[in-house]
Amino acid sequence: MSPHVLYVTAAYAITAVVLAGLIGWILIDQRARKRELAELEAAGVRRRSDKTGAGKP
């Protein structure tokens, strides 16, 4: 084997760990945003893009 195998393996491992961490962070943040949105909608706050509003011109 090449003398650089350890370096290459470590680089791939670090990259995999960083990518997994970023994906995990995104998924956790997505859950938090969905929870916040559900709380706002339960409180009566509606989105501006919601076209089901009552009689708005």
mmCIF file of the N, C-alpha and C atoms, coordinates in Angstrom:
data_MODEL
# 
_entry.id   MODEL 
# 
loop_
_atom_site.group_PDB 
_atom_site.id 
_atom_site.type_symbol 
_atom_site.label_atom_id 
_atom_site.label_alt_id 
_atom_site.label_comp_id 
_atom_site.label_asym_id 
_atom_site.label_entity_id 
_atom_site.label_seq_id 
_atom_site.pdbx_PDB_ins_code 
_atom_site.Cartn_x 
_atom_site.Cartn_y 
_atom_site.Cartn_z 
_atom_site.occupancy 
_atom_site.B_iso_or_equiv 
_atom_site.pdbx_formal_charge 
_atom_site.auth_seq_id 
_atom_site.auth_comp_id 
_atom_site.auth_asym_id 
_atom_site.auth_atom_id 
_atom_site.pdbx_PDB_model_num 
ATOM 1   N N  . MET A 1 1  ? 0.821   -1.180 0.000  1.00 0.00 ? 1  MET A N  1 
ATOM 2   C CA . MET A 1 1  ? 0.000   0.000  0.000  1.00 0.00 ? 1  MET A CA 1 
ATOM 3   C C  . MET A 1 1  ? 0.874   1.255  0.000  1.00 0.00 ? 1  MET A C  1 
ATOM 4   N N  . SER A 1 2  ? 0.262   2.305  -0.440 1.00 0.00 ? 2  SER A N  1 
ATOM 5   C CA . SER A 1 2  ? 0.951   3.583  -0.534 1.00 0.00 ? 2  SER A CA 1 
ATOM 6   C C  . SER A 1 2  ? 1.193   4.152  0.869  1.00 0.00 ? 2  SER A C  1 
ATOM 7   N N  . PRO A 1 3  ? 2.242   4.919  1.038  1.00 0.00 ? 3  PRO A N  1 
ATOM 8   C CA . PRO A 1 3  ? 2.505   5.518  2.341  1.00 0.00 ? 3  PRO A CA 1 
ATOM 9   C C  . PRO A 1 3  ? 1.494   6.619  2.704  1.00 0.00 ? 3  PRO A C  1 
ATOM 10  N N  . HIS A 1 4  ? 0.673   7.004  1.767  1.00 0.00 ? 4  HIS A N  1 
ATOM 11  C CA . HIS A 1 4  ? -0.295  8.086  1.989  1.00 0.00 ? 4  HIS A CA 1 
ATOM 12  C C  . HIS A 1 4  ? -1.693  7.565  2.320  1.00 0.00 ? 4  HIS A C  1 
ATOM 13  N N  . VAL A 1 5  ? -1.814  6.260  2.497  1.00 0.00 ? 5  VAL A N  1 
ATOM 14  C CA . VAL A 1 5  ? -3.124  5.667  2.745  1.00 0.00 ? 5  VAL A CA 1 
ATOM 15  C C  . VAL A 1 5  ? -3.752  6.234  4.026  1.00 0.00 ? 5  VAL A C  1 
ATOM 16  N N  . LEU A 1 6  ? -2.979  6.387  5.058  1.00 0.00 ? 6  LEU A N  1 
ATOM 17  C CA . LEU A 1 6  ? -3.503  6.908  6.320  1.00 0.00 ? 6  LEU A CA 1 
ATOM 18  C C  . LEU A 1 6  ? -4.030  8.333  6.137  1.00 0.00 ? 6  LEU A C  1 
ATOM 19  N N  . TYR A 1 7  ? -3.291  9.154  5.432  1.00 0.00 ? 7  TYR A N  1 
ATOM 20  C CA . TYR A 1 7  ? -3.715  10.534 5.183  1.00 0.00 ? 7  TYR A CA 1 
ATOM 21  C C  . TYR A 1 7  ? -5.017  10.566 4.386  1.00 0.00 ? 7  TYR A C  1 
ATOM 22  N N  . VAL A 1 8  ? -5.088  9.794  3.322  1.00 0.00 ? 8  VAL A N  1 
ATOM 23  C CA . VAL A 1 8  ? -6.275  9.785  2.467  1.00 0.00 ? 8  VAL A CA 1 
ATOM 24  C C  . VAL A 1 8  ? -7.476  9.245  3.244  1.00 0.00 ? 8  VAL A C  1 
ATOM 25  N N  . THR A 1 9  ? -7.279  8.189  3.997  1.00 0.00 ? 9  THR A N  1 
ATOM 26  C CA . THR A 1 9  ? -8.360  7.609  4.785  1.00 0.00 ? 9  THR A CA 1 
ATOM 27  C C  . THR A 1 9  ? -8.856  8.610  5.832  1.00 0.00 ? 9  THR A C  1 
ATOM 28  N N  . ALA A 1 10 ? -7.942  9.287  6.493  1.00 0.00 ? 10 ALA A N  1 
ATOM 29  C CA . ALA A 1 10 ? -8.325  10.284 7.490  1.00 0.00 ? 10 ALA A CA 1 
ATOM 30  C C  . ALA A 1 10 ? -9.090  11.437 6.833  1.00 0.00 ? 10 ALA A C  1 
ATOM 31  N N  . ALA A 1 11 ? -8.657  11.862 5.670  1.00 0.00 ? 11 ALA A N  1 
ATOM 32  C CA . ALA A 1 11 ? -9.338  12.957 4.972  1.00 0.00 ? 11 ALA A CA 1 
ATOM 33  C C  . ALA A 1 11 ? -10.767 12.563 4.613  1.00 0.00 ? 11 ALA A C  1 
ATOM 34  N N  . TYR A 1 12 ? -10.952 11.355 4.094  1.00 0.00 ? 12 TYR A N  1 
ATOM 35  C CA . TYR A 1 12 ? -12.292 10.885 3.773  1.00 0.00 ? 12 TYR A CA 1 
ATOM 36  C C  . TYR A 1 12 ? -13.139 10.744 5.034  1.00 0.00 ? 12 TYR A C  1 
ATOM 37  N N  . ALA A 1 13 ? -12.581 10.249 6.106  1.00 0.00 ? 13 ALA A N  1 
ATOM 38  C CA . ALA A 1 13 ? -13.319 10.070 7.352  1.00 0.00 ? 13 ALA A CA 1 
ATOM 39  C C  . ALA A 1 13 ? -13.757 11.414 7.922  1.00 0.00 ? 13 ALA A C  1 
ATOM 40  N N  . ILE A 1 14 ? -12.864 12.374 7.926  1.00 0.00 ? 14 ILE A N  1 
ATOM 41  C CA . ILE A 1 14 ? -13.202 13.703 8.436  1.00 0.00 ? 14 ILE A CA 1 
ATOM 42  C C  . ILE A 1 14 ? -14.294 14.340 7.578  1.00 0.00 ? 14 ILE A C  1 
ATOM 43  N N  . THR A 1 15 ? -14.183 14.190 6.273  1.00 0.00 ? 15 THR A N  1 
ATOM 44  C CA . THR A 1 15 ? -15.195 14.736 5.370  1.00 0.00 ? 15 THR A CA 1 
ATOM 45  C C  . THR A 1 15 ? -16.550 14.089 5.626  1.00 0.00 ? 15 THR A C  1 
ATOM 46  N N  . ALA A 1 16 ? -16.576 12.780 5.809  1.00 0.00 ? 16 ALA A N  1 
ATOM 47  C CA . ALA A 1 16 ? -17.827 12.071 6.075  1.00 0.00 ? 16 ALA A CA 1 
ATOM 48  C C  . ALA A 1 16 ? -18.447 12.535 7.391  1.00 0.00 ? 16 ALA A C  1 
ATOM 49  N N  . VAL A 1 17 ? -17.634 12.726 8.408  1.00 0.00 ? 17 VAL A N  1 
ATOM 50  C CA . VAL A 1 17 ? -18.137 13.177 9.704  1.00 0.00 ? 17 VAL A CA 1 
ATOM 51  C C  . VAL A 1 17 ? -18.706 14.600 9.591  1.00 0.00 ? 17 VAL A C  1 
ATOM 52  N N  . VAL A 1 18 ? -18.009 15.468 8.888  1.00 0.00 ? 18 VAL A N  1 
ATOM 53  C CA . VAL A 1 18 ? -18.478 16.848 8.720  1.00 0.00 ? 18 VAL A CA 1 
ATOM 54  C C  . VAL A 1 18 ? -19.787 16.870 7.933  1.00 0.00 ? 18 VAL A C  1 
ATOM 55  N N  . LEU A 1 19 ? -19.877 16.106 6.853  1.00 0.00 ? 19 LEU A N  1 
ATOM 56  C CA . LEU A 1 19 ? -21.108 16.071 6.065  1.00 0.00 ? 19 LEU A CA 1 
ATOM 57  C C  . LEU A 1 19 ? -22.269 15.501 6.877  1.00 0.00 ? 19 LEU A C  1 
ATOM 58  N N  . ALA A 1 20 ? -22.021 14.454 7.638  1.00 0.00 ? 20 ALA A N  1 
ATOM 59  C CA . ALA A 1 20 ? -23.072 13.882 8.486  1.00 0.00 ? 20 ALA A CA 1 
ATOM 60  C C  . ALA A 1 20 ? -23.525 14.904 9.528  1.00 0.00 ? 20 ALA A C  1 
ATOM 61  N N  . GLY A 1 21 ? -22.593 15.651 10.086 1.00 0.00 ? 21 GLY A N  1 
ATOM 62  C CA . GLY A 1 21 ? -22.937 16.684 11.054 1.00 0.00 ? 21 GLY A CA 1 
ATOM 63  C C  . GLY A 1 21 ? -23.783 17.782 10.438 1.00 0.00 ? 21 GLY A C  1 
ATOM 64  N N  . LEU A 1 22 ? -23.435 18.212 9.244  1.00 0.00 ? 22 LEU A N  1 
ATOM 65  C CA . LEU A 1 22 ? -24.214 19.254 8.563  1.00 0.00 ? 22 LEU A CA 1 
ATOM 66  C C  . LEU A 1 22 ? -25.619 18.770 8.231  1.00 0.00 ? 22 LEU A C  1 
ATOM 67  N N  . ILE A 1 23 ? -25.730 17.548 7.759  1.00 0.00 ? 23 ILE A N  1 
ATOM 68  C CA . ILE A 1 23 ? -27.045 16.991 7.438  1.00 0.00 ? 23 ILE A CA 1 
ATOM 69  C C  . ILE A 1 23 ? -27.884 16.881 8.711  1.00 0.00 ? 23 ILE A C  1 
ATOM 70  N N  . GLY A 1 24 ? -27.275 16.413 9.793  1.00 0.00 ? 24 GLY A N  1 
ATOM 71  C CA . GLY A 1 24 ? -27.986 16.321 11.060 1.00 0.00 ? 24 GLY A CA 1 
ATOM 72  C C  . GLY A 1 24 ? -28.446 17.687 11.549 1.00 0.00 ? 24 GLY A C  1 
ATOM 73  N N  . TRP A 1 25 ? -27.590 18.683 11.434 1.00 0.00 ? 25 TRP A N  1 
ATOM 74  C CA . TRP A 1 25 ? -27.918 20.038 11.854 1.00 0.00 ? 25 TRP A CA 1 
ATOM 75  C C  . TRP A 1 25 ? -29.110 20.570 11.050 1.00 0.00 ? 25 TRP A C  1 
ATOM 76  N N  . ILE A 1 26 ? -29.096 20.337 9.747  1.00 0.00 ? 26 ILE A N  1 
ATOM 77  C CA . ILE A 1 26 ? -30.188 20.797 8.889  1.00 0.00 ? 26 ILE A CA 1 
ATOM 78  C C  . ILE A 1 26 ? -31.497 20.129 9.289  1.00 0.00 ? 26 ILE A C  1 
ATOM 79  N N  . LEU A 1 27 ? -31.468 18.827 9.545  1.00 0.00 ? 27 LEU A N  1 
ATOM 80  C CA . LEU A 1 27 ? -32.688 18.119 9.917  1.00 0.00 ? 27 LEU A CA 1 
ATOM 81  C C  . LEU A 1 27 ? -33.229 18.584 11.269 1.00 0.00 ? 27 LEU A C  1 
ATOM 82  N N  . ILE A 1 28 ? -32.350 18.806 12.229 1.00 0.00 ? 28 ILE A N  1 
ATOM 83  C CA . ILE A 1 28 ? -32.772 19.301 13.537 1.00 0.00 ? 28 ILE A CA 1 
ATOM 84  C C  . ILE A 1 28 ? -33.366 20.700 13.407 1.00 0.00 ? 28 ILE A C  1 
ATOM 85  N N  . ASP A 1 29 ? -32.728 21.559 12.605 1.00 0.00 ? 29 ASP A N  1 
ATOM 86  C CA . ASP A 1 29 ? -33.231 22.916 12.408 1.00 0.00 ? 29 ASP A CA 1 
ATOM 87  C C  . ASP A 1 29 ? -34.576 22.897 11.687 1.00 0.00 ? 29 ASP A C  1 
ATOM 88  N N  . GLN A 1 30 ? -34.737 21.982 10.741 1.00 0.00 ? 30 GLN A N  1 
ATOM 89  C CA . GLN A 1 30 ? -36.005 21.867 10.025 1.00 0.00 ? 30 GLN A CA 1 
ATOM 90  C C  . GLN A 1 30 ? -37.140 21.529 10.993 1.00 0.00 ? 30 GLN A C  1 
ATOM 91  N N  . ARG A 1 31 ? -36.902 20.607 11.891 1.00 0.00 ? 31 ARG A N  1 
ATOM 92  C CA . ARG A 1 31 ? -37.922 20.254 12.884 1.00 0.00 ? 31 ARG A CA 1 
ATOM 93  C C  . ARG A 1 31 ? -38.277 21.461 13.756 1.00 0.00 ? 31 ARG A C  1 
ATOM 94  N N  . ALA A 1 32 ? -37.268 22.216 14.149 1.00 0.00 ? 32 ALA A N  1 
ATOM 95  C CA . ALA A 1 32 ? -37.515 23.388 14.994 1.00 0.00 ? 32 ALA A CA 1 
ATOM 96  C C  . ALA A 1 32 ? -38.340 24.426 14.249 1.00 0.00 ? 32 ALA A C  1 
ATOM 97  N N  . ARG A 1 33 ? -38.027 24.682 12.974 1.00 0.00 ? 33 ARG A N  1 
ATOM 98  C CA . ARG A 1 33 ? -38.780 25.665 12.199 1.00 0.00 ? 33 ARG A CA 1 
ATOM 99  C C  . ARG A 1 33 ? -40.218 25.207 12.006 1.00 0.00 ? 33 ARG A C  1 
ATOM 100 N N  . LYS A 1 34 ? -40.426 23.906 11.740 1.00 0.00 ? 34 LYS A N  1 
ATOM 101 C CA . LYS A 1 34 ? -41.787 23.397 11.572 1.00 0.00 ? 34 LYS A CA 1 
ATOM 102 C C  . LYS A 1 34 ? -42.573 23.539 12.874 1.00 0.00 ? 34 LYS A C  1 
ATOM 103 N N  . ARG A 1 35 ? -41.917 23.294 14.001 1.00 0.00 ? 35 ARG A N  1 
ATOM 104 C CA . ARG A 1 35 ? -42.571 23.432 15.290 1.00 0.00 ? 35 ARG A CA 1 
ATOM 105 C C  . ARG A 1 35 ? -42.953 24.896 15.532 1.00 0.00 ? 35 ARG A C  1 
ATOM 106 N N  . GLU A 1 36 ? -42.045 25.817 15.221 1.00 0.00 ? 36 GLU A N  1 
ATOM 107 C CA . GLU A 1 36 ? -42.345 27.243 15.379 1.00 0.00 ? 36 GLU A CA 1 
ATOM 108 C C  . GLU A 1 36 ? -43.503 27.667 14.488 1.00 0.00 ? 36 GLU A C  1 
ATOM 109 N N  . LEU A 1 37 ? -43.519 27.182 13.259 1.00 0.00 ? 37 LEU A N  1 
ATOM 110 C CA . LEU A 1 37 ? -44.593 27.525 12.335 1.00 0.00 ? 37 LEU A CA 1 
ATOM 111 C C  . LEU A 1 37 ? -45.927 26.989 12.841 1.00 0.00 ? 37 LEU A C  1 
ATOM 112 N N  . ALA A 1 38 ? -45.943 25.771 13.355 1.00 0.00 ? 38 ALA A N  1 
ATOM 113 C CA . ALA A 1 38 ? -47.178 25.201 13.894 1.00 0.00 ? 38 ALA A CA 1 
ATOM 114 C C  . ALA A 1 38 ? -47.673 26.013 15.090 1.00 0.00 ? 38 ALA A C  1 
ATOM 115 N N  . GLU A 1 39 ? -46.751 26.457 15.947 1.00 0.00 ? 39 GLU A N  1 
ATOM 116 C CA . GLU A 1 39 ? -47.135 27.281 17.096 1.00 0.00 ? 39 GLU A CA 1 
ATOM 117 C C  . GLU A 1 39 ? -47.716 28.618 16.642 1.00 0.00 ? 39 GLU A C  1 
ATOM 118 N N  . LEU A 1 40 ? -47.118 29.233 15.645 1.00 0.00 ? 40 LEU A N  1 
ATOM 119 C CA . LEU A 1 40 ? -47.635 30.505 15.135 1.00 0.00 ? 40 LEU A CA 1 
ATOM 120 C C  . LEU A 1 40 ? -49.011 30.322 14.510 1.00 0.00 ? 40 LEU A C  1 
ATOM 121 N N  . GLU A 1 41 ? -49.188 29.270 13.729 1.00 0.00 ? 41 GLU A N  1 
ATOM 122 C CA . GLU A 1 41 ? -50.484 29.029 13.110 1.00 0.00 ? 41 GLU A CA 1 
ATOM 123 C C  . GLU A 1 41 ? -51.544 28.715 14.164 1.00 0.00 ? 41 GLU A C  1 
ATOM 124 N N  . ALA A 1 42 ? -51.166 28.005 15.217 1.00 0.00 ? 42 ALA A N  1 
ATOM 125 C CA . ALA A 1 42 ? -52.110 27.719 16.301 1.00 0.00 ? 42 ALA A CA 1 
ATOM 126 C C  . ALA A 1 42 ? -52.503 28.997 17.031 1.00 0.00 ? 42 ALA A C  1 
ATOM 127 N N  . ALA A 1 43 ? -51.607 29.977 17.064 1.00 0.00 ? 43 ALA A N  1 
ATOM 128 C CA . ALA A 1 43 ? -51.890 31.249 17.721 1.00 0.00 ? 43 ALA A CA 1 
ATOM 129 C C  . ALA A 1 43 ? -52.696 32.196 16.833 1.00 0.00 ? 43 ALA A C  1 
ATOM 130 N N  . GLY A 1 44 ? -52.962 31.788 15.607 1.00 0.00 ? 44 GLY A N  1 
ATOM 131 C CA . GLY A 1 44 ? -53.778 32.606 14.721 1.00 0.00 ? 44 GLY A CA 1 
ATOM 132 C C  . GLY A 1 44 ? -52.994 33.424 13.722 1.00 0.00 ? 44 GLY A C  1 
ATOM 133 N N  . VAL A 1 45 ? -51.685 33.344 13.754 1.00 0.00 ? 45 VAL A N  1 
ATOM 134 C CA . VAL A 1 45 ? -50.866 34.075 12.791 1.00 0.00 ? 45 VAL A CA 1 
ATOM 135 C C  . VAL A 1 45 ? -50.918 33.313 11.468 1.00 0.00 ? 45 VAL A C  1 
ATOM 136 N N  . ARG A 1 46 ? -51.202 34.033 10.402 1.00 0.00 ? 46 ARG A N  1 
ATOM 137 C CA . ARG A 1 46 ? -51.299 33.402 9.089  1.00 0.00 ? 46 ARG A CA 1 
ATOM 138 C C  . ARG A 1 46 ? -50.202 33.919 8.169  1.00 0.00 ? 46 ARG A C  1 
ATOM 139 N N  . ARG A 1 47 ? -49.907 33.144 7.173  1.00 0.00 ? 47 ARG A N  1 
ATOM 140 C CA . ARG A 1 47 ? -48.899 33.536 6.181  1.00 0.00 ? 47 ARG A CA 1 
ATOM 141 C C  . ARG A 1 47 ? -49.489 34.558 5.219  1.00 0.00 ? 47 ARG A C  1 
ATOM 142 N N  . ARG A 1 48 ? -48.665 35.450 4.755  1.00 0.00 ? 48 ARG A N  1 
ATOM 143 C CA . ARG A 1 48 ? -49.127 36.442 3.779  1.00 0.00 ? 48 ARG A CA 1 
ATOM 144 C C  . ARG A 1 48 ? -49.537 35.776 2.479  1.00 0.00 ? 48 ARG A C  1 
ATOM 145 N N  . SER A 1 49 ? -48.935 34.624 2.166  1.00 0.00 ? 49 SER A N  1 
ATOM 146 C CA . SER A 1 49 ? -49.250 33.937 0.921  1.00 0.00 ? 49 SER A CA 1 
ATOM 147 C C  . SER A 1 49 ? -50.508 33.091 1.031  1.00 0.00 ? 49 SER A C  1 
ATOM 148 N N  . ASP A 1 50 ? -51.111 33.031 2.236  1.00 0.00 ? 50 ASP A N  1 
ATOM 149 C CA . ASP A 1 50 ? -52.319 32.242 2.447  1.00 0.00 ? 50 ASP A CA 1 
ATOM 150 C C  . ASP A 1 50 ? -53.487 32.934 1.746  1.00 0.00 ? 50 ASP A C  1 
ATOM 151 N N  . LYS A 1 51 ? -54.045 32.296 0.734  1.00 0.00 ? 51 LYS A N  1 
ATOM 152 C CA . LYS A 1 51 ? -55.135 32.887 -0.061 1.00 0.00 ? 51 LYS A CA 1 
ATOM 153 C C  . LYS A 1 51 ? -56.512 32.579 0.507  1.00 0.00 ? 51 LYS A C  1 
ATOM 154 N N  . THR A 1 52 ? -56.585 31.869 1.627  1.00 0.00 ? 52 THR A N  1 
ATOM 155 C CA . THR A 1 52 ? -57.882 31.519 2.200  1.00 0.00 ? 52 THR A CA 1 
ATOM 156 C C  . THR A 1 52 ? -58.360 32.554 3.203  1.00 0.00 ? 52 THR A C  1 
ATOM 157 N N  . GLY A 1 53 ? -57.747 33.723 3.217  1.00 0.00 ? 53 GLY A N  1 
ATOM 158 C CA . GLY A 1 53 ? -58.125 34.791 4.146  1.00 0.00 ? 53 GLY A CA 1 
ATOM 159 C C  . GLY A 1 53 ? -59.562 35.249 3.915  1.00 0.00 ? 53 GLY A C  1 
ATOM 160 N N  . ALA A 1 54 ? -60.179 35.799 4.915  1.00 0.00 ? 54 ALA A N  1 
ATOM 161 C CA . ALA A 1 54 ? -61.594 36.164 4.844  1.00 0.00 ? 54 ALA A CA 1 
ATOM 162 C C  . ALA A 1 54 ? -61.759 37.538 4.198  1.00 0.00 ? 54 ALA A C  1 
ATOM 163 N N  . GLY A 1 55 ? -62.237 37.553 2.951  1.00 0.00 ? 55 GLY A N  1 
ATOM 164 C CA . GLY A 1 55 ? -62.641 38.768 2.268  1.00 0.00 ? 55 GLY A CA 1 
ATOM 165 C C  . GLY A 1 55 ? -61.569 39.808 2.051  1.00 0.00 ? 55 GLY A C  1 
ATOM 166 N N  . LYS A 1 56 ? -60.352 39.443 1.919  1.00 0.00 ? 56 LYS A N  1 
ATOM 167 C CA . LYS A 1 56 ? -59.305 40.426 1.644  1.00 0.00 ? 56 LYS A CA 1 
ATOM 168 C C  . LYS A 1 56 ? -59.309 40.736 0.147  1.00 0.00 ? 56 LYS A C  1 
ATOM 169 N N  . PRO A 1 57 ? -59.145 42.001 -0.219 1.00 0.00 ? 57 PRO A N  1 
ATOM 170 C CA . PRO A 1 57 ? -59.146 42.369 -1.652 1.00 0.00 ? 57 PRO A CA 1 
ATOM 171 C C  . PRO A 1 57 ? -57.902 41.933 -2.366 1.00 0.00 ? 57 PRO A C  1 
# 
